Amino acid sequence: MTKEHSNKLKELFVAENRQLSAYIRARIDSVEDSEDILQDVYLQLLGNINVLDKIDNITGWLYTVVKNKIIDRYRRKRHVTFSINNDLDSEIQLHDLLAVELEDLDDDEWEEYADRIKECIEMLPEKQKYVFVEQVLNDRTFRELAEETGEPLNTLIARKRYAVSFLRKQLNLQ
């Protein structure tokens, strides 16, 4: 890091630290989480030290990074897990299940949605259900399933794709 970059970072830190911190705290309840986000932002800034001269508005860039870090924090916290009550007692994350963003649901709505997903999984044809449950819930690879069942790998991949498509349609996510 050159002396010029070092001075530029120091000036930026002094000028923006309080405002960035206040901006984060207004959106994040936890002091620790807000400090973590601010630290992550500064780490990202340091990681991009070589391109600082190419960024026209560093303050704007910092606020964009802050906003994205806050969004990421909320997304990680909203991925609630629930149990699928069938012959496989596994846990699944709703976000991973159907790759959708459902951030506006409260806990009761999440529970209703989880029940609806369980019903829809039960409605799948047996072969699709097996591949979906084993691959998504039990974290098994398609290769493992192909070796176990003797089915071609592409067939298993297609079955999962059909299962996800069916679930998305049943849950009105398409």
N, C-alpha and C positions, 0 to 999 in steps of 0.2 A: 504494500500500500504506500502510495506516495505521500509526501508531506501535504500536498495540495488536497488529496482525497481525505486525509486525516482531518485537516482543518475544516473542510466542507462538511464532513460528518459531524464533527463537534458542534459547528454552528447550527446545523440542522437539528441535532439533538436538543440543544439549548432552546432553540426557537419553537420547536414543535412538541416536545415531550409532554408538557402540561396539557396542551389542547388535545393531543392524541389520547392521553390517559383519560381525560374527562369525557371524550367522545366514546371511548370504550366503556367506561364505567356507567354511562347513561344507558347502555344497551345490555350490559352484563351485570347480574346481581352480585356475583361473587368477586371479592377483591382479588383473591388468588387467581381466578380464571382471567380476570381483566389484566392482571400483571403478566400472566403467561402469554396472553395474546400480544401484548405490547412487546414482550421479549421476542416472541416469534417474528413479529414485524421487523424488529431491528436485526434479527438474525438473517431474515430474507434480504434486508437492505445490504447487510455486509456481504451476503452471497452474490449480490449484484453490483458490487463495488466497481467492477471494470466497465460497467455500462452506464454509470451515473451521469457521465458527460452527455450521453445520448438521450437522456430523459429530460424533456423540456420542463415539466412541472413536477419536481420531486415531491412536493407536498401533496399534490393531487394523487401521485402514484402511491404515496404512503397511505392516504385515506382509502384508496381502492384496495390495497393490501389488507388494511384493518377491516374494512367491510367484508372482504372475502373470508378472513380468519374468523370473524364473528359468525358468519353464515355457516362455515364449516363446523364451528363449535356447536351451534344449535342442531345441525344435522346429525352429528355424532350422538348427541344426547337424546334425540327423538327416535332413534332406532330401537324401539321397544321389542323385547323378545316375548314369545309366548310359546306354550307347549302345544304340540300337535298330539291330540289324544287318540291314537290309533294303536296298531300293534307295534309301532315304533315310537318310543317315548323320547323324542328329540326336541331340541329347541331350534327356532329359526328366527332370523331377523326379517321383519316385514319388508324393509327396504331391499334386502338381498333377494327375497322371494320373487318380487315382481318388478324390481328396479323402478319404483315410482317414488315421487316426493309427496308425502301426506302430512306435512308439517302442521296443518291447521286443525288436526283432530285432537280432541281432549282425550283423557284416559278412558272414559266410558265409550267414546266412539272408536278408539283403538281396540277395545275389547270386543265390541260388536263386529268390527271389521275382521278381527282375528277369528271369531266364530264363523263368519261368512267364508273366510279362506279355508277353514277346516272342512266346511260343508262342500265347498267346490273341489277340494282335493279328493274327497270321498267320491265325487261324481266322475272323476277321471276313469277312462278305461284302464283295466288292471295293468297292462304292460306299460302304459304311459305313467300311471301312478307309481309303479315300481321304480322306473328310471328316475322320475322326478324326486321321489322321496329319498332314494339312495344317493343320488347325485347332489341334491340341494340340501337335504336335511342331515344326511349321514356323511356328507363331504367325501364321497367316494368318486374316483375318477371314472371317466367313460371307459378307459382301458381296463380297469379292474372289472367293471360290469360286463364288458365284452368277453373277457376271459372266463368269467363266472357263468354267463348265460350262453356263450357260443354265438351270440348275435353279432353281426357286423357293427363296427364302431359308428358308422354313419347312420345306421338304423336307430341306434340308441340316441344319438344326437338329435335326429329328427323327432323321435318320440318325446324328448324333453321339450323341443321347440313347440311341438303340437300341444303339449301339456301347458306350457307357459301361455301360449296363444289362447287356449281354452280358458285358463284362469283369468287372463286379462279381459277376455270378452265377458265372462260371467260376472266379473267385478266392475264392469263398465270402465275399463282403463284404456280402451283403444280409441 
